[in-house]
Structure formats: C-alpha cells, structure tokens
Amino acid sequence: MALISSGLTSKLPNLPTSIFTIMSGLAKQHNALNLSQGFPNFNTDNTLIELVTKAMKEGHNQYAPMKGIFALREVIAKKIESLYKAKYDPGFEITITVGATEAIYSSISAFVWPGDEVIVFKPAYDCYEPAIITNGGKPVFVQMEGKEYSIDWDAFKSKLNDKTRMVIINSPHNPSGRVFSRVDMLKLQECLQGTNVLLLSDEAYEHITFDGNNHQSAALFPDLFSRSIICASFGKTFHSTGWKMGYCVAPKALMKEIQKIHEFNVFSVNHPVQVALAIYLEEPQNYLGLGAYFQKKRDLFLNAISSSRFKYIPSQGTYFQLLDYAAITDEYDVELAKRLTVEKGLASIPISVFNCNGEDNGQLRFCFAKTDETLLEAAKILCSI
C-alpha cells in the first residue's frame, strides 16, 4: 500500500533540529560532561519518591479527574495566595498539566487564531514559536538587549496593535538567567492597560532566584492578573523533569477555554504523582529552600572558574549561567559549543539560536543543576581553556 505523502503540506516546514537534541547527542557520542540540557543529574527527594510509591500501592493508578485531583489544586491555590496574595478558585481556575510545556501549548491553542500576532521576547525557549505557528499565529519578536538582556519597553509598546492577541514572558528567564524586576512588570502592565491582549507568563523557575532578586509573578499585579495565564513546572521545582508534571492558573473564563484543549489533548495527568505532590506541597520549605540550594551550586561553579578566561554576570535565577568567551575567541557560538564538546568533553548551549537573526553575543549557557563533583570537573575544563 503506497504511503500518502506527496500532497501533504507541513505546518512547520522550517523547523530545525532542537539545539538541545544536537548538543546532548554530541555529549553522548563523545562521552562529554553534559551541562547543556536543563535537568539535574541527581535524584529527587526520596520522601517524594516514597509518596508516589505509596500512592501507587494504595490504588491511585486509574485516570485522574480532567482538571487534576482537587487536593492538589487546593494546595496550589494556597501556595499562590501565600506567596503572591492572589486568589484562584481551585474548582475552576487551576489545571494540572503534562509539564509546563503542555500548559503553554494548550493556552496558545485556546486563544490564538490564524492571523493573530503573539509577542515573544528573544532569546526565548524554543517551544513558544512552533505552538504559535501551528495555530496559524504570527510570532512578533522583541529582542532583549546586550549581554545583560535589558528590555526596551518603548520598543515593546510599538509592537502592540489590533492584531496582537497575546504576549509571552518568561521569568526567571531561560536562557539568560535574568529575573524581571518589579519595574519591568509595572512597565508591562502599563503597556497592556486598555487592551484585550492576553499575557502568558512562563514561571517554571519561580522558586529559583538568587541574591535578593524576588520573583515578580504576574499574579502580583492586578491588571496583569486579570489577563494572565501562569504556567509552572513541578519537574523543574522538584528535580523530576522526567515525570512531566506542571500546572496553569488563570481567571475562570480563560481557564474554561484552556481546559477544552487540555481535555481532548491529554485529558488527565499522572494520578499517583498528583496524590504525592498534594501531600509534599503541604510543607512550604520543600520549595522555599530551592533558591538557597541552587545559589550554593551557582557560587561553587563561579568560584571554581574565577581563574578562567571566561567572564560572567552571576545568574539572577533559574539554574543556568551564561559565560562570556569574548576574551578567548571570536568563534561563532554554535561552532565553539560543538568544539568544546568534541575536543574538551564539555557540552553547553549556544545562545544565538534563541536570538533574533541569530544574534551572537559570544555567550554559552551552562546548567549548574548538577552534583558538586560534576560542576568542579566542568570548572577544571573551563579553566584549562
């Protein structure tokens, strides 16, 4: 039977192979230390693993409710109110998703129509644009400026028009490690006032901030709150990215539309893990201690490379650190990242692939969600260059 292919038109004809796939593949091929992809190389808390095991043994192995189990939605609502003084109804305004990525995709699918414009700040994590394009939307880019990734809010405002359906922000920001300040969020709120533009706020690293840089959730700002879909990740928070667990929160009218997509995309999410998380989240220190935990790792890594030729601005949040190699070479960052993997045994992520027009600032991203031994071994390699 012949395959039907000649008449097909791809919705994503120009989609490149993900840089994460490329760099992790190289790392595996050359047995390199992999500080490229954003996942820990240490295990999650054994207490959480035991709670999942217990839930499985107690029989929570069939479909969970479409929205997620109520106990988990309820504890999320309590957490958000405690941290940000914002109230979400666990009955109607919270959905448990297959990681933050599904929350983002379902949110874009629910609201973006063909011809709609969606503003994306670059550099941007690579799941936003394909979701926009698949739904017929047009990504409109605002390039964050310089090696500190500042935002020109006048330039942003100039991109808003009658076709703008949504703005996507990400803070703490991957890949730069920048945290949007309160001033940034107030500027954003001011720009969007009087419009019908939705805000999709990717807050996957909300609990990982350093040096007094507090996370400024969209939930903290009344006008943003009313138009925001906030997406979060249990995988990033609890060192369990392979579980693909996340959630989104939004006002009832918005969430009703998101759940229509979610229901017929995945319907429901891992039941025993939900039961375990509902219990685990009852102890706030399980997430409130993450900033201090990862700051120690960041500082260990930066202290260990202090004698190297790499320059850096300490990451404000996430578990990523950018290193500036301008004093070492003027190589294209993609080529340098590949060469370091093959020749030095250390994999990283080049930043130009996330920028407008491949803008190359001479920076590589390293993930420091690794064991101390891995970080010190990586630092030795960097100091030898």
C-alpha positions in Angstrom: 0.0 0.0 0.0 1.5 3.3 -1.1 2.1 6.0 1.6 0.2 9.2 1.1 2.8 11.9 1.2 3.1 13.9 -2.0 0.0 16.1 -1.2 0.9 16.9 2.4 2.0 20.3 3.5 3.9 20.7 6.7 2.7 23.1 9.3 6.3 23.5 10.5 8.3 23.2 7.3 11.3 25.1 8.5 11.6 23.6 12.0 15.2 23.0 12.8 16.5 20.2 14.9 16.5 21.4 18.5 19.8 22.6 19.8 19.2 20.6 22.9 19.0 17.4 20.8 22.1 18.3 18.9 24.2 19.1 21.9 23.0 16.2 24.1 23.7 13.9 21.1 27.2 15.2 20.8 27.8 14.9 24.5 26.7 11.2 24.4 28.7 10.5 21.3 31.9 11.9 22.8 31.2 10.9 26.5 31.3 14.6 27.5 30.0 16.2 30.7 26.5 17.4 29.7 25.9 20.9 31.1 23.7 21.7 28.1 20.2 20.4 28.8 18.3 21.8 31.8 17.8 18.8 34.0 19.6 17.7 37.2 21.9 14.7 37.3 20.9 14.0 40.9 17.7 12.4 42.1 14.6 14.0 43.6 13.8 13.9 47.3 13.4 10.3 48.5 10.4 11.5 50.5 8.6 12.4 47.3 9.5 9.2 45.6 8.1 7.2 48.6 4.9 9.2 48.5 4.5 8.3 44.8 5.2 4.7 45.6 2.7 4.7 48.4 0.0 6.3 46.2 0.6 3.6 43.6 0.3 0.8 46.2 -2.9 2.4 47.5 -4.5 2.1 44.1 -4.3 5.6 42.6 -3.5 4.1 39.2 -6.5 5.0 37.0 -7.5 8.2 35.3 -7.3 11.3 37.5 -10.0 14.0 37.0 -9.5 16.1 33.9 -8.6 19.2 35.9 -6.4 17.3 38.3 -7.2 16.0 41.7 -8.9 18.6 43.9 -6.4 18.2 46.8 -3.5 19.2 44.6 -5.4 22.1 43.0 -6.3 23.3 46.5 -2.8 23.2 47.8 -1.6 25.1 44.7 -4.2 27.8 45.4 -3.0 28.1 49.0 0.6 28.4 47.9 -0.1 31.1 45.4 -2.2 33.1 47.9 0.6 32.8 50.5 3.3 33.9 48.1 1.6 36.5 45.9 -1.7 37.4 47.7 -3.7 36.3 44.7 -6.7 34.1 44.9 -7.5 31.4 42.4 -10.6 29.1 42.8 -9.3 25.5 42.9 -12.6 24.4 41.4 -12.4 26.4 38.2 -9.1 28.3 37.8 -6.4 25.6 38.1 -5.5 22.8 35.8 -2.8 20.1 36.3 -0.9 19.6 33.0 1.8 17.4 31.4 4.5 19.8 32.4 4.6 23.5 31.8 5.1 22.8 28.1 1.6 21.3 27.7 0.2 24.2 29.7 1.8 26.6 27.3 0.7 24.7 24.2 -2.9 24.4 25.4 -3.0 28.0 26.3 -1.8 29.2 22.9 -4.1 26.8 21.2 -7.1 28.0 23.1 -6.7 31.7 22.1 -4.5 32.2 19.1 -6.4 32.2 15.8 -5.0 32.4 12.2 -3.6 35.9 11.6 -3.2 36.7 15.3 0.1 38.2 16.5 1.9 36.9 19.6 4.8 39.0 21.0 7.8 36.9 22.2 10.8 38.3 24.0 14.0 36.9 22.5 16.1 35.0 23.4 13.2 32.6 24.0 12.8 29.0 25.0 12.1 27.1 21.8 8.6 25.7 22.5 6.7 29.0 22.1 7.1 29.7 18.4 6.1 26.3 17.0 2.9 26.4 19.1 2.1 29.9 17.7 2.8 28.9 14.1 0.9 25.6 14.4 -2.2 27.5 15.4 -1.9 30.0 12.5 -0.5 32.8 14.5 2.5 35.0 13.8 5.3 35.4 16.3 6.4 39.0 16.7 9.8 39.4 18.3 11.2 41.9 20.8 15.0 41.3 21.2 16.3 41.8 24.8 19.3 44.0 24.5 23.0 43.5 25.2 24.7 40.9 27.3 22.5 41.8 30.3 19.3 41.3 28.3 17.6 44.5 29.2 14.1 45.4 27.7 13.3 48.5 25.7 9.7 48.9 26.8 9.1 51.6 24.2 10.2 49.1 21.5 7.8 46.6 23.0 4.9 49.0 23.1 5.5 49.9 19.4 4.8 46.2 18.5 1.3 46.3 20.0 -1.6 46.7 17.6 -5.1 45.4 16.8 -3.7 42.0 15.7 -1.9 41.4 19.0 -3.6 38.5 20.7 -1.0 37.5 23.3 2.3 38.4 24.9 4.6 35.7 26.3 7.1 36.4 29.1 9.4 34.1 31.0 10.8 35.0 34.3 13.1 33.8 35.8 14.3 33.7 32.2 15.7 30.8 30.3 18.4 31.0 28.8 19.8 34.3 30.3 19.2 33.7 34.0 17.7 37.2 34.2 14.8 38.0 36.6 12.2 40.5 35.6 12.1 43.3 38.1 9.1 44.9 39.7 9.8 47.9 37.4 9.7 45.6 34.4 6.4 44.2 35.4 4.9 47.6 36.1 6.0 48.7 32.7 4.5 45.7 31.1 1.2 46.3 33.0 1.2 49.9 31.9 1.7 49.0 28.2 -1.1 46.4 28.2 -3.7 48.6 30.1 -6.7 49.4 28.0 -6.1 46.5 25.6 -7.6 43.0 25.2 -4.2 41.4 25.0 -3.6 38.2 27.0 -0.4 37.5 28.9 1.1 34.1 29.0 3.6 34.0 31.9 6.0 31.1 31.9 7.1 30.9 35.6 8.7 27.4 35.5 11.6 28.6 37.7 9.6 30.8 40.1 11.2 29.4 43.2 14.8 29.6 41.9 16.1 33.2 42.4 19.3 34.5 44.0 20.8 37.5 45.8 17.5 39.0 46.9 16.0 39.0 43.4 12.5 38.1 44.3 10.2 36.5 41.7 7.7 39.0 40.4 4.8 36.8 39.4 2.1 38.2 37.1 -0.3 37.3 39.8 1.1 40.2 41.9 -0.2 42.9 39.6 -3.9 43.4 39.4 -4.3 44.3 35.8 -1.9 41.6 34.7 -3.6 39.1 37.0 -6.9 39.7 35.2 -5.5 38.8 31.7 -2.8 36.3 32.7 -2.3 32.6 32.2 0.5 31.5 34.5 2.3 28.2 33.7 4.5 26.4 36.3 6.6 23.2 36.5 6.8 20.6 39.2 9.6 18.9 37.2 11.9 22.0 37.4 10.9 22.6 41.1 11.4 19.1 42.4 14.2 17.7 40.2 11.9 15.4 38.4 11.7 16.6 34.8 11.0 13.0 33.6 7.7 13.0 35.4 6.4 15.8 33.1 4.2 17.4 35.7 3.1 21.1 35.7 0.0 23.3 36.1 -1.5 26.5 34.9 -3.7 29.1 36.6 -6.0 31.7 35.1 -9.3 33.5 35.7 -12.3 31.3 35.2 -13.3 32.5 31.8 -9.8 31.9 30.4 -9.3 28.6 32.1 -12.6 27.2 30.7 -11.2 27.6 27.2 -7.8 26.1 28.1 -9.5 23.1 29.6 -11.3 22.4 26.4 -7.9 21.9 24.7 -6.4 20.1 27.6 -9.3 17.6 27.8 -9.1 16.5 24.2 -5.3 16.6 24.1 -4.2 14.6 27.1 -7.4 14.5 29.2 -5.7 13.9 32.5 -2.2 13.7 34.1 -0.3 11.0 36.1 -2.6 10.2 39.0 -0.2 8.8 41.7 2.2 11.7 41.2 -0.6 14.1 41.8 -1.5 12.4 45.0 2.1 12.6 46.2 2.5 16.2 45.2 -0.6 17.2 47.1 1.0 15.9 50.3 4.5 17.1 49.5 3.4 20.7 48.8 1.9 21.0 52.3 5.5 21.6 53.6 6.5 25.0 52.1 10.2 24.5 52.8 10.1 21.9 50.1 10.0 24.7 47.5 11.0 27.8 49.5 14.5 26.4 50.1 15.3 26.0 46.4 16.8 29.4 45.9 19.4 29.0 48.6 20.1 25.4 47.4 20.8 26.4 43.8 22.6 29.6 44.8 25.2 27.4 46.6 25.7 25.5 43.4 25.9 28.6 41.3 28.5 30.1 43.6 30.5 26.9 43.7 30.7 26.8 39.9 31.6 30.5 39.6 34.2 30.4 42.3 35.7 27.3 40.6 36.1 29.2 37.3 37.2 32.5 38.8 40.7 31.9 37.4 39.5 31.1 33.9 39.4 33.5 31.0 35.6 33.4 30.9 33.6 36.5 32.1 30.2 36.4 33.7 27.4 38.2 35.3 26.1 36.0 38.1 22.7 34.5 37.2 19.8 36.1 39.0 17.6 33.0 38.7 16.9 29.6 37.1 19.8 27.1 37.2 21.6 28.4 34.2 24.7 30.5 34.0 25.9 32.4 30.9 29.7 32.6 30.3 31.2 35.2 28.0 34.1 33.9 25.9 35.0 37.2 24.1 38.4 37.3 25.7 39.2 33.8 24.4 38.0 33.6 20.8 35.7 35.3 18.2 34.3 32.0 17.1 30.6 31.6 16.3 29.0 30.4 19.5 27.4 27.3 17.9 30.8 26.2 16.5 32.5 26.8 19.8 29.9 24.9 21.7 30.4 21.9 19.4 34.2 22.1 19.5 34.2 22.3 23.3 32.1 19.2 23.4 34.2 17.2 21.0 37.7 18.4 22.0 37.3 19.2 25.7 34.5 16.9 26.7 32.1 19.6 28.0 28.7 20.3 26.5 26.9 23.7 26.7 24.2 25.6 24.8 25.0 28.5 22.4 22.6 31.4 22.8 22.5 32.8 19.3 20.0 30.1 18.3 17.4 31.8 20.5 18.0 35.3 19.4 16.6 37.4 16.5 18.5 36.8 13.3 20.9 34.5 15.2 22.5 37.5 17.0 25.7 36.2 18.6 26.9 37.9 21.8 29.7 35.4 22.4 28.0 33.6 25.3 27.4 29.9 26.2 24.8 28.6 28.7 25.8 26.1 31.3 23.3 24.3 33.5 24.5 24.1 37.2 21.8 21.8 38.4 24.4 19.1 38.7 26.3 17.4 41.5 29.2 19.3 43.0 31.6 16.8 41.6 30.3 17.4 38.1 30.5 21.2 38.5 34.0 21.0 39.8 35.1 18.7 36.9 33.5 21.1 34.4 35.2 24.0 36.0 38.6 22.3 35.6 37.9 22.0 31.9 36.9 25.7 31.6 40.0 26.8 33.5 42.2 24.9 31.1 40.9 26.8 28.0 
